Amino acid sequence: MLKGALKILGGNIISYPFNLAKVFIIAKVLDPGTYGVFSLFTVILSYSLWCEFGILSGMDKIIPYLRGKSDYTELNNIRNAAFTWFIFVYLFLIIVLFFVTFIPGFSFSKEINVGLRLLSVVIFLSVVQNFFLTIARAEKRFGTIGMTNAVFAVSSVLLLLLFFKAPLDRLHATLISFILAYAISLLFCMLRSEFNFKMNLSVSKLKKIIHMGFPIVVIGISFTIFTSIDRWVIVKYLGKSQLGYYAFGMSIANFLFGLMAVFAYVSFPLVRERFAKESDLTKFNPYMHNTMLLMSYIIAFSSSILIATLPFVYKNIFYKYASGLESAYFLIIGIFFISMATIPGNFIVAINKQKVIIFAQAIGIAVLLIADYLVVKLTGSITGVSAVTAGTFFIYSVFVISCSFKYVGDTYAKSFKLILKLLLPFALGLLIVFLLRVVFNSLSAPELFVTLFKVVTLVFFYPLLFYLQNKDMGIFRKTKILLGNNVQPVTENYTPSGLF
């Protein structure tokens, strides 16, 4: 898993700065209200990734399993059938979305209708690229994935800078930039991967694929609703400007989820091959413990750095979004929790216990919808919504992690102790940031100095904490074990490049 993750991370080393620049450029050019509309378009894109009825998700799960069984004839048949039906399904859906905006009396404004037409093209290009990246992952061509992500990130930023100078509506200019960026990165991916597909309209293969993939689609859709329902509540009751403040903080926080998802994304073909040969779940125990411990440090460090730098970023660079600073704190905390549930959730899906995830997400959606509605009505505050979201994500994360530990043989008491150990690095990081903030506020120190001091403190603190907690095994030996590839988990359908 480590080698594959490093290949993708190699591309992401290029991608992350450009993706961050992309968020900042768009936020700087768009006003909060337009950014709120833009945020809803990203939600629509997220939903569209799961409109394949299980075709891509089923192929994603079947191919590595067949590879583990060395059944390459069936593997090729499944791949060709999946590609054929996948293209047909999305062509139909995109044509419907495009032409429905021409219906007289359509309830949206001209700006949004044109935006939806452009978005339909973005969706088609993005899902086709997602298909090729999924095949690349199944074939373990992780370098292709990383480089495709990098090409998209770089080209999208350059195109944004170009089209923002043109006399175009800012929202439309953004979408046109992404259409061209996706066209470039998709062409690169197709040329580099050299995948060849033959038309295969086999209904029997389609049924087999959907049978395997539909439960994953249900999980994907429910997870997308679970993580986006707050934005629908805000835009309905508080307006698109408040959504813009909220969405900017969410865009920053989502970089944490992307970091965690890289490891889960790489692990998919590996775990399916292993699961085809190994059914003793207790052998996954070392993987779950060691990987989750390492991830807790990585995500805790990244989250703490973000929280430490937010005041300076909001007050001095993106001051027009300053009203969303407090909500951004809670959103980062919430994304930390939901990120920690990624690998355990994927593992549960891998062992065909996905009903547990569906149940947890269904409860989470109901609780979050009711809680968000009540908070909005009582406080009218996006900070309240973000706090409720973070709390719900925490409960969901603890439940999923504890279930995954149970399946690998841990008792509830041991699972509870392990979860506390996973949360400790982040809790200590938050405490350090808070204490330093209190101290420097009393001294009236310059904001830039305070920010740099907090960052330097965290940079030295986390390696020290990791050493102190693991010095009994030796720091280098422990790190090697944590990064080992004894056993790898399955992942959900995730597009590492993303649209925005």
N, C-alpha and C positions, 0 to 999 in steps of 0.2 A: 504493500500500500504506500509506503514512504516514497519509493522511487516514482510511482505514478503521481503522487501528490506534488512532489518536487517539480515534475515536468509541467504540470498545470500551474503550479505556483510560479514557475519560471516565466510563463506567459503573463501571469497575474502580477508579477513584480512590475511589468510594464503597464498592465491594465489598471491596477488600483489607483495610481496617481492620476491617470487620465480619466478614470471613472469618477474620481473625487472632483477633479477639475470640471468634469461635465455637469455634475450636480451643482457646483458653485456657479458656473457660467449661466446655467439655466435659471437658477434662483436669482442671480444678479440682474438678468435681463427681464425676466417676467415679474409682474407685480404679484402680491400675495393671492389675489383673486384668480388670476390666470394660472398661477402655480397650483392652486387648488383644483382647477379643471384638469390641468395636466396630470395631477396626482390620480384623479379618477380614471383617466385614460390608462395609466399604468395598472390600475386595478382591473380594468377591462381586459388588458393584455394578459394579466395573470390568470383570469378566468378562461381566456381563450386557449391557453396551453393545455387545459383539461377537457377540451371539447372533442377529443379524438376517440371517445367511447371505449377506451382501453386498448386501442390498436398499438400505439407507441409504447404504452406502459407494459402491455403484455409481451411485446417483442423484447422490450428491455429486460424482462424477467426470464423469458424463455431461452434466449440465445446463449447467455453464459451457462445456463443449466445444460443445454444441449452440447455445448463445448466441453463441459465436464464429463458428459457421457460419450464424447467423440462421435456424435451423430451429425456429421457435416452436411449430408444430403438434406436432411430435414431442416437444418439450420438455414441453408440457402433458400429453401422453399418458404420458410417462415419470414425471412427477411424480405424477399420479393413480394410476397402477399401483403405484408405490412406496409411496404412503401406504396404499393398500388392503391390500396384502400385508403391509406392516410391522405394521399394527395387528392383523391376524389372527395373525401369528406370535407377537407378544408377548403377546396375550391368552391364547393356548394355553400358552405357557411360564410365565406368571405364575400361571395357574390351577393348573398342575401343582405349582409351588413352594408355593403356598398350601395346597393340600389334602394334599400328601404329609406335612406335619407332623402330620396327624391320624391317620396310620397307627399302629395299636397296636404298641408295642415300638420306636417310633422312638428312636434311640440318644441323642438330645440331651436336656438338661434342659428343664423346662417354661419357664423363662425364655428359653432360646435358641429353643425352638419358637415361642413367641409372638413373639419378636423376628424370626424368619424370616418369619412371616406379615405382620408390619408391613413388613418389608423388601421383600416382594413388591409391596406397594402403592407403596412409594417407587420401586422399580425401574420400574414401569409409568409412573408420572407423569414420572420423569426421562427415560426414553427417548422418550416422546411430546414432551416439551419439547425434547429433543435434535433430534428430527425437525424441529420448527418452526424452531429456531435454524439448522439446516443449510440449510433453504430460505431463511431470511433472509440467510444468508451468500451463497448462490448468487445471490440477488437484490440483493446488495450493500447490504442494509439493516443496516449495522453499528451504527447507533444503537439499533435494536431489540434487538440482541444485548447491547450494553452496559447498556441500561436493564433488561432482563430479569435479567441477572446481579445488578444492584444491588437490584432488588426481592426476589430470592431471598435475597441476603445479609442485607439489613436485616430482612426478615420472619422468617428463620430464627433470628436472634439474639433478637429480641423474643419469639418463641414459646418458645425455649429457656428464657429467663428466667421466662416465665409457667408453663410446665409443670414446671420444676424445683421450683416451690413447691407443686405438687400432690402428693397422696399416691400417687404412682405409682413403679413400679420405674424407676430412673434410665435404664437402657438403653432401656426402652420409652418413657419420656418423650422421650428424644432422637429416637427414630424417629417418634413421633407429631408432634413439632415439624417434622420435615422433610417429612412427608406434607402437612401444612397449608401449609408454606412453598412446596413445589413446586406445590400446587394454586393458590396465589395467583399465583406467578410465571408458571405456564403460562397461566392465564386472562388475565393481563396481556399475555403474548406473543401469544396468539390474537387478542385485541381490537386490539392495536396493529398487528399484521402484516396482518390482514384477508385471510388466505389462504383460498381456497375450493377444496375438493377434491371430485371426483366419483368414485364407486366405479368401479373399472376392474380387472376380474379377468383381464385379458389374460395368458395364459401365455407368449406369445411375448415380450411386453414384460418379463415377470418373468425369463425366461431371459437376455434381453439385459442386464438390470440386474445379475443375479447374475454373469454372465460377466465383466462389468467390475469388480464390487465384491468378488468372493470373494477374490482375491489380497490386497486391502487388509485384509479381515477376518483372513486368516491372519497378516498382519503385526501387526495390532492385538492378536490373541490372544497371539501369541508375545511381543510387547513387554510385554503385561500380565503374562504369566507370568515373563518375564525380570526385571521390576522388582518382583515380589511373591514370588518363590520363597524369598527370605530369611526372610520372615515365616512361611511355612508350616514351614520348618525349625526356626525358633525355637520356635513354639508346640508342635511335636511333641516336641522334645527338651529344651527349657528351660522350657516352661510359659507360661501366658497372662500372668502378672505380668511376666516378662522381656520378653514381646512388648509389653506396655504401655509399659515404659520405652523400648523400641526404637521403637515406633510413634509416640510423642510427638515424638521427634527427627525421624522421617520426615515427620510432618505439618508441622513447621516448614520442613524442607528443601524440601518440595514446592511451597512458594510460589515458589521460584526457577523451577521447571519451568513453572508457570502463567504467569510473566512472559514467558518465552521463547515459550511456545506461542501467546500472543496474536498475535504477528507472523506466525507460521506459519499460524494459523487464518484471519487476514484475507486472506492471500495466495492462498488456494486458488482462488476463482473467477477471479482475475486471471490466474494462470499457465495455467489450463486454456484460457482464451480466447486467450492468447498462443501456447500450444503448438499450438493448432488452426491457427495461421497461420505459425508459425516453427519450423523443425526444426533449424536450425544451432545446436548446443549451445554453440559457442564464444562466441556472443553473450550467453550467461548468465554468462560469466566475470567481468565487472565486478560483477555483482550478488552472486555468491557471495563474492568477496573483500571487497567493501565492507560488505555486510550482516554477514558473519561477524565482521569486525573490530569493528564497532559493538556487536554482541551480546556479544563477548568482554569489552568494557569494562563493559557494563550488568550482565551476570551476575557478573563478577568483583567489581565494586563491591558488589552486593547480597549475594553470598556472604561477602565479607570482613566486611561490617557484621554479618551474622548471627553469624559465628564470634566476632567481637569482643564481642558482647553476650551470648552464651550463658552464660558463667559467672555473671554477675549474675542473669540470668533464672532459671536453674536453682537457684542457691543461696538466692535471696531470695524468689522468687515460687512456683516449682513445685518446691519442695524434695523432695516425695515422689517425684519422677521423677529426682532427682539421680544415681541409679545409672546413668542413661543418658546422662550428659553426654559422656563420651569417645566413645561410639558416635555421638552427634549430630554431633560434629566430622567424622567420616569420612563420615557420610551427606550432609552439606552438600557436602563435596568430591565425592562420587559424583554427586550431583544436578547439580552444576556441569558435570561431564563429559557426563552424559546429556542435559542441556539443550543443550549445544553441538552435539550430534549431531542435534537436531530438524530444523532447516532443511535441512542436507545430506541427511538421510534422506528428508525430504519431496520434495526435488528429485529424488532417485534414483527415487522412486515416480512422480513426474510424467513422467519420460522413459521409463517402462515398464521399468525395470531392477530391479524389486522383488525379483527372485530374490537379488540381492546382500544386501538387508536381511534376507530370510528366512534365508539362509545364516548371516549374522553373528549373528542372534538365536538360531538353533538351537545354534550353537557356544557362544554366551554362556550359554544355559540349562544346557547340559550341564556346562560348566566351573564355573558358579556353584553348581549343585546339589552337585557332588562336593566343591568347595572349602568350601562352607558346612558340609556334613556332617562333613568332616575337622576343620575348625576347632572345631565344636561338640564333637566327641568328644575332641579334644586339649586344648581350653582351657575349654570350657563357658562361653564368654564372648560376650555380644552385641557387645562391642567388636571381637572378632576377626571376627565375621560382617560387621559394618559395614565393616571394613577390606578384607576380601575383596571385598565388594560394590563399594566405591569403586574398587578395582584393576581389577575386571572391567569396570566402566562406562568406565574410562579407556581400556582396550584397545579396547572396542567403539566408543567415540567417535572415537578416532584412525583406526580402520579406515574408518568411515563417512565421515568428513570427507575422508580421502585419496582415497577412491573418487569422491566428488562432485567434487573438484578435478580428478581424472583425466578425468572425463567432459567437463569444460569446457575441456580442452586443456592442463592443467598437467602438467609432468613430475614424477616421483617426488621428485626433488631439490628442485624448487620447492615442491611440496606439503609436504615436510618442514619447509622454512623457514617457510612460512606457518603451519603448525600450531604451531611454536615461538612465532611472533609472537602467535598467538591465546592461548596458554597463559601468556605472559609477564605480563600484567596480574594474573592471579589468583595466580601464583607470588610476585610482588612484594608483593601484598596480604597473603598468608599470612606472608611473611617479616617484614613490618612488625608484624603482630599478635603474632607469636611474640617478636620482639625487645623490643617494648614490654612484653609480659607478663613476660619475664625481668627487665627493668630494674625494673619496679614491684614484682615479688615480692621483690627484694632490698631495696627501700625500705619494704616493708610498708605500702603506700599503701592507702587505703580502696577497696573494690571499685567503688563507684559512680563515684568520681573516675577510676579506671583505665579503666573502660568509656567514660566520656564523652571522655576524652583520646584513646582509640583511635579512636572514631567521628569526632571532629573531625579527627584526623590523616588518616584515610582520605578524608574529604570533600574535603580540600584536595589530597591526593596524586593521586587519579585524574584530575581535570581537568588537573593539571599534566603527568602522564604522557602523557595523550592529546595535549596541546599539543606536547610535546617530540617525540613520535613522528610528528606530522603537520604540524609547523610549516612544512615546505618548500612545502606547498600552501596554507597559510593555514587557520587553525582553522575559520573559518566556511564557507569553500568546501568543505573536507573533510567537515564535518558535513553539508552540503547534499547532497553526493554520496552519502554513506553512507545518508542517509535518502531518497534518490531512489527512484522507482518505475519504473526502466527495464524491469526484468524481475522477475517475482514467481514464487515457487515454489508447488508444491502442498503441501497439508498432509494429515496423517492425520486420521482421524475423532476429533475432540477436543471434549469438552464443556467450555467455558470456565467455567461456573458450578460444575460438579462437585457432588457430594453433600455432602462434608464438607470 
